[in-house]
Amino acid sequence: PGLSYTWIFNNNTLYVQEDSRRFVSQETGNLYIAKVEPSDVGNYTCVVTNSEAEQSVRGPPTPLTLRSDGVMGEYEPKIEVHFPETTYAAKGSSVKLECFALGK
């Protein structure tokens, strides 16, 4: 509780919209990009913020490059779900569950 994840792309905050090709899991902090484009090439850095401690930690940059051989990996379709065993919510409150598809 109290942790949030942000990604920096080439030293600029990456603003991820829920309906775009990019998705940041607030459960794991992972960044997912659908259909990588040349404009996605660069350095990505994860920033973890603890709102209760009012502190942020920046991880090492991870470079993303495009393969020059034109070969794409083949992935069978898979639904990624990280639901807790039990989810509790107060009546009238909102609950957000993460679920997304991987594959080619």
N, C-alpha and C positions, 0 to 999 in steps of 0.2 A: 504493500500500500504506500502511496505517496510517490512512486517512481513514474517518470514519464520519459519517453525516448524521442529524440530528434536526430535528424541526419543533416550533416553539412556536406554540400557538393561543391568541390573546388573553392573552399573557404566561404561559401555563401549558404545560408540556411535553406534547406530544401523544403519547400512548402508542398506537402502532399495532400491532395484532395482525394476524398474517398471514391470518387467516380473516375479517377485518372488511371494511368497505367501503373502507378506506384502505390504501394501500400506499406505502412509501418505497423507491425504488430505491437500493440501496447502491452501484450502479454509477455512476449519474448524480446522485443526490441528489433527483431529482424526486419530488414528492408527487402521487399519483393518488387521486382520490375517485370512487367509483362511486355513482351515483344521489344527487346532492347533495340535502340536506334543509335546512330552515330552521335547524336547529341547527348547520349547518356554516358559517353566515355569521359573518364576523369577520376578524381579521388573522392571517396566517400568516407566520412568520419562520423561515428555514432557519439552522441552526447546523451548521457544519462543524468537526469535531474531528480533529486530527492527534495520534494517541496517542503516536507516537514523539517529537514535539516537546512533547507535553503542553500544547497550545494549542488554543483554540477561537475561531472567528470567526463573528459573527452578521451575517447579511445584513439588508437593509431589509425592513420589514413589507410584505406584499402583501395588500390587502383582497380578500375574496371576498364578492360580493353576488349576490342572486338577481335575475333579470330580472323586471321588473314586467309586461311585455307577454305573458307566458305562452308565448313562442315558444322552442322548443328547437331547437338545431342538429341537423342530420341527419348522422350519420357512418356510413359503411359499415363493416362489421366488419373489423377488422384485428388481426393478431397482432403485438405488439411484441416483438422479440427482439434482444438485444444480446449475442450470444455472441461470444467471441473466436474468431479463426480456429482456434486450437488451444488446448485446455484440458489441462493436465498435472495429474496427481494421483498421489500415492504409493499403492501397493497397500494396501487396507484403510482409506484415508482417505475423508472425505466431500467431495463437491463440490456447490455450490449454484449453479444456473443460473436466471436470471430470465427469465420468459416470462409475458406476460399479454395479455388481449384488450381491445381498445377497440371501441366501437361502441354503437349504440342498438338 
